């Protein structure tokens, strides 16, 4: 008599592969394995189902999606297997590149949050900047809550991860003689606009938003020192509500371009 094929219950398969019965039922639902049924309706697995489970287990460890595993199980040869895994290698390399971008973003966030330790506050300084690219959304607003929405919109203009937490490249645009802000800018190498190179008067401050108060200080300093400045200011949100709930920890820097004669 031919040897009877060994049968496995779903519980035995679950124990063998150390996975839940619900996972096995999910694989069945997706067509990766097709168990037989006993006369009483229970699922029965045979030894020839084991190779499928071996493939599924290995590919899940490689983070290969179920849909891709199904394609592999339905039609595979040595040549097609090479092609399959070359495609998966491309996916892995894309993930690595994405993770590297995430790592750099986190490092940059930490660096910028720490940078306030070296800042001087309540003091007018002259900083020379190179030409800087930026994105901008020009839409009048009056308060920080409205700015938060515009920050989200301007961040979406970039093709890369844009930090909102601790991102000192976000700034409100305003002029001193209005009670509104003109819009929001994001300093970014991808930006389609340019901030001119040159020297800028700057002043950093802590606490709640006081853009116009500190812009006036820059105006007073410029007048006292016979310095000609632009009429448009930016207030860079160095540390805002996205990084701290404590008002005393919030940091902003108002900047205005010096117009060279």
Secondary structure, DSSP 4 states (H G I P E B T S, - for coil): -PPPPPEE-HHHHHHHHT--HHHHHHHHHTTS---EE-TTS-EEEEHHHHHHHHHHHHHHHTT--HHHHHHHHHS--HHHHHHHHHHHHHHHHHHHHHHHHHHHHHHHHHHHHHHGGG---S-EEEEEE--EEEEEEEEEE-SHHHHHHHHHHHHTTSSS----TT-TTEEEEEETTSSSEEEEEEE-TT-SEEEPPEEEEEEEEESS--HHHHHHHHHHHHHHTT--EEEEEEEEEEE-TTT-S-GGG-EEEEEEEE---
